[in-house]
Amino acid sequence: MKKIFTTVLLLATIMVSGQQRTVQEKLGYPKETKLLIIHADDMGVLTSLGSIMVPCPWFPEIASYATEHPDADLGLHLTLTSEWKTYKWPPVLHNEVKSLMTDKGFLTDGSVDLGKTAKADEVEKELRAQIERAIQFGIKPTHFDSHMAVLFQHPEFLKIYIKLGREYKVPVLLNAELEKAWFGIDLAAYVTEKDIVTDKVFMALPDNFSKGMKNYYTDVLKSIKPGLNCILLHAAYDDAEMKAVTMDHDDYGAAWRQADFDFFTSDECRKLIKEQGITLITWKEIRDKVVK
């Protein structure tokens, strides 16, 4: 009896210990490590490392880059919206997903509540088609995230998003604080201990841009605490092409994207990361070491 009790106690201790392991420890770092993913959204609109928007016109170009650079950390920015005024894209499945489309055949611009208008089965079909198209083009996604956070906004979409991550064996961007504060969703009801949940996600908002991106990102880097942190940025050049894409959008427009690019390519940024003892990691590292 004593032997059985000891064995059960040992197993229970191992289970509890496993549940308490942090993402840092699962990746082989001390639990006090400040991990940071610096992540660029909207590839397919721009060319920088981050996540790829499959429905966008320039998708074949970034797909070519991905196949030529197989070690690059490139995920998929799963897309259900087309927000710009004249630079538009349709869903990959076109007429098969009518509930996601406008009467002109494009994805909606984000002003429509897709939770009320989109059919969940069509959402899943379109997202799966985007993933399969990326794979067809030779991309090996390191993670999934959501364009304009649409997949975080509705419980049925969130279930599909998490399910696809598990099925394709990649981490998906999740954050309990963002879900609760922005969308009123309790993430704990949808994830298990096997899912990767970030401790903190940072993204500049219009008020931050008006006060200066350098000030905002400097404060962010100084605030990073131990755990898995992620900065979402939107980097590009403030040139004629990006001005045309983002016309009539001061927020997240060309000037905004140049400011992001300038800060994260600066010596000051690199110095801050070093001074704050921050360890930079990638979604690829998480996929390969934790999500198997």
PEMORA-V558872 format. One record per backbone hydrogen bond with DSSP energy under -1.0 kcal/mol. NH is the residue of the N-H (numbers start at 0). CO is the residue of the C=O. Records with the same first field share a line. If there is no record, write none. Layout:
NH->CO  CO
This chain:
4->0
5->1
6->2
7->3
8->4
9->5
10->6
11->7
12->8
13->9
14->10
15->11
16->12
17->13
18->14
19->15
25->21
26->22
27->24
28->23
32->29
34->32  226
35->278
36->228
38->230
40->232
42->50
43->45
44->41
45->41
50->39
51->74
52->42
55->52
58->55
61->57
62->58
63->59
64->60
65->61
66->62
67->63
68->64
71->68
73->71
74->49
75->142
76->51
77->75  144
81->107
95->92
96->93
99->96
100->97
101->105
104->101
106->88
107->99
113->111
115->112
116->112
117->113
122->118
123->119
124->120
125->121
126->122
127->123
128->124
129->125
130->126
131->127
132->128
133->129
134->130
135->131
136->132
137->134
138->133
141->73
143->170
144->75
146->77
148->145
149->146
151->148
152->149
157->153
158->154
159->155
160->156
161->157
162->158
163->159
164->160
165->161
166->162
167->163
169->164
172->143
178->174
179->175
180->176
181->177
182->178
183->179
184->178
186->184
188->185
189->186
190->186
194->191
197->173
198->227
199->227
201->229
207->204
208->204
209->205
210->206
211->208
215->211
216->212
217->213
218->214
219->215
220->216
221->217
226->32
228->34
229->199
230->36
231->201
232->38
235->256
238->236
242->238
243->239
244->240
245->241
248->245
252->249
256->252
257->253
258->254
259->255
260->256
261->257
262->258
263->259
265->262
269->265
270->266
271->267
272->268
273->269
274->270
275->271
276->273
277->272
278->33
280->35
285->281
286->282
287->283
288->284
289->285
290->285
